[in-house]
Amino acid sequence: MVFECFGAKKKVVIAMAHIGALPGAPLYDADGGLDKLIEGVLADVEKLQAGGVDAIMFGNENDRPYVFKGSPASIAAMSAIVQAVKPSLKVPFGVNYLWDPVATVAIGAVTGASFVREIFTGLFASDMGLWEPNCAEAARLRHDLKRDDMKMLFNINAEFAHSLDQRPIELRAKSAVFSSIADAILVSGPITGQPADQSHLQKVAETVKDVPIFANTGVNIDNIRDIFSVASGVVIGTHFKVDGNTWNAVEQARVSRFMDVVNSIR
């Protein structure tokens, strides 16, 4: 079970540690280089852990506009940054390289991640063009790298995109579990920071009995009770930032207040 990653905790909170733009991305700060990126993500990790989150997931949200195939430079840079931050980690960690499932698995495997998240299945019309993830290649890479222990969290409905698969979301989720070795199913809203449709969460949870269901976007202190009435876990980034702005630094007080509510639910 995926909960083995989190010390068998239930109602898991995975917090995002957003790395600054990596080499090759339009927003990359070449003058600051990797040292600045490490400094920034270390500061966020410290606040997230002090606030009491259960796990941390490193992501390259600042690499917008996103690509479907990571460059060697950016994959190497993200791997180096995660490796540099590892000694400061007190909780399990995962990685997500947007929007490349093969790069995600590669980075997770070499850095010792407990889990990875990505869009692994489906076909989407997106802001970045036609999006066709390669689940088979990612899963085979995990096996070839002898990291079958690393859990794969399947984001079943992509942000910034519309699924060209017209099956109901609960059937797409069931199919991903049946045919694609998903360790958890994540349900997203239409864009970063916007909540998943509660009815979608409910339908997926009622249909998929074999793996945990996570809410993947738009989780906040006001809706967490409703979400945890259905979901087994959440991934949260925007709400933990100063002023609730995705691109700001983490604010420890917001993390602590949120986790106080979560602990009362537990």
N, C-alpha and C positions, 0 to 999 in steps of 0.2 A: 504493500500500500504506500501511496505517496506520503502519508503522514509520518512514515518512518524518517523522512527528511527533517522533520520538525520536532523530534523527540516525542512522537505520538500525541502531540497537542491537537486538540480539535478547535474549530473556529480560528483558523490560522490567518495571521496578518503578515503578508509579504510586502515590504516597503521598497519602493524604487529608489535606487541611487543613480541619478542621471549624470552620466559622464559628459563633459563639455565636448564640443565638436572635435572629431578625430581628424588626423591628417587626410587631406583630400577633400574634405567637406567645405562648402563655401564659408562657414562660420569659424573654421579652424584658426586659432591664434598661433601662428608660426613663431612669433616672438616669445610667447610663454612656453610653448612646446609641451612635452609630456609632463614636465615637472609641475606646471600650472594645473594641468588636468588632474594629476594625482592629488595635489593640494586641495583642489575644490571638492573632489569626491570623498576624500578623507574627512573633510569638515562635515559633510552631509552624513556620512556613515556614523561618525561620532554622535551626532544629534539623534539619529534614528535609534541607535542602540541605547543611548541614555533614556530615550522615550519609551523603550520596552518592546519594540517590535519583535516578531518571532523569527523573521528571516529577511534577507536583503537580496534584491535582484539588481544587477548592474545592467544598464541599458544605454544605448547611444541615441537617445531622443533628440539630441542637438544636431544630429547629422542631416537635418532636413535641407532640401528635399531628399527623401529616402531612396535607396537603390535596392534592386532585387538580388544583386550579387556583390558581396563585399569585396573591396580591393585588398590586395596583399598588405598594403601599408596600414590600412585602417584595422584590419583583423589583427595584425601583429601589434599595433598600438593598443587596442583594447585588451588584448591578452596581457601585455606588459603592465597596463594600469591595474587590472584586476589582481595580477600577481603581486604588485607592489602594495596593494591595500590589504591583501590577505592576512598579514600578521596582526592587523588591528581588529579583525573580525572576531566576534564572540558568539555569533549566531550562524546558522547555515546560510549559504548563498547560492544564487543562481545567476544566469546571464541570458540576455536577449539582444542579439544583433539584428536590428531592423533593416530590411525585411527579408533576411536571408537565413532560412532554417539550417542550411549546411554549415554556414559560418558560425551560427549560434552553437551548434553541436560541437564544432571544432574548438571554439574558445572555451566552452564549458568543460570539454573533456581534458584539455591540456592544463587548465587552471584548477581542476579538482572540484568543480561545481557539483552541488547535490542535485540540481535540477536546471532545466532550461525551459524557456517559453518562446513560442513563435506561432505564426500561421503555418501549419504543416500541411494542411489539406485544403482542397477546394479550388475554385477558379473565380477571380474577382475582376470587376472593372473598378479601377482605383484612380486616385489623383496622379499616381505615378505611371499609369498605363495598365495594360493587361497583366494580371498577376497570377502566376501559375506556380505555386510552391512545389518543391520536390521532396515529399515526405519519405519516399523510398530511399533516396540517396542519403538523407539525414539519418534515418534509422540504421542503415547499413554502416554509415560512418561511426555511429555510436558503438555498434558491435565490433567493428574492425579495430577501434581504439580501446577495446576491452573496458568500456564504460557502460555496460548494460545496467549497472546500479544507478546511473544518473537518470532521474525521472524526466519525462517529456510532458510538458504542460501544453495542451493544444488549445490555442485561441481559435474558437470555432467560427466567429464572425468578426471580420477585420474592421478596425477603425479606418476612416478615410476611403472606404470601399463598399461596393455592393456586390453581394454574391450572385454569380450567374447561375448557380445551382438553385433551382426553384423549389427544392424539397423544403418542408418545414424545418426550422432550426433544430428541433428535437430529433428529427430523423437523421440530419447531417451529423449531429453529435453521436447518436447511436452507431452510425456507420463508422465514424472515426474510431470509436472504441473497438468495434468488431474487427475492422480491417487494418487499423493503423497503430495499434499498440499504444494508444493514449493512456497516460497515467493519471491525467486529470483533464477535465473540460473547463475552459474559461469562456465566459460570455461577456461580450463587450457592448458598450454604447456606440453611437455613430462616429464619435471623435474623442480624442484624449480629453479626460476630465468630465465627460458626460456619462451619466449612469446607464447601465444596461437596463433594458426593458424588464421590469419585474415579472411580467408574464412569460418572457423568454426564459428567465431563470427557473421559474416554476415548471414550465413544460419540459425543459431539459432535465431538471432534477427528478421529475416524475417518470421520465422515459429511460434515463441512464442510471441504472442502479449499481453498476459495478465499480465506478470510479467517483471520486469527489468532484463537486461542481464549485467553481470559484467565480465571483464577480470580478471583472478585469478592469473596469474603468468607472470613474465617477463616484467612487465610494467616499462617503464623508460622515461626519459625526451625527448628522441629522437622519441619514437613511440606513446606518449600519444595523440597527435592530431589525428593520424589515428585511434587509439583505440576509442577515444571519438566521432569520427564520426559515430560509430556504437553502442558502449556500453553506458549504463547509469551510470556505476560506475566501479571502479577498486579496487583490493586488491593489496597492494604493500609492499614488505618487503626488498628484496635483494638490490634494487636500493638505498634505504635510508641508507645502511650500509657503513662504511668506506671502500673505494676502491671497492664498489659494491660487497663485499664478504658477503654471507649470514650469516656467523658465526661471523662477526665482530659487534661491537657496532654501534648504530645509529650515523650518522653525521648530525648535525642540518643544516649545510650549504647546504647539498644535498637536504634535505627536503624543505628548504625555496626556493631554486631555482626551484624545481619541482612544488611547489604550486604556485609560481609566474606565471609559464606557464599555470597551470590549471585555475587560476583566470582570465588570459587573454582569455582563451577559453570560460569561463562562461560569 
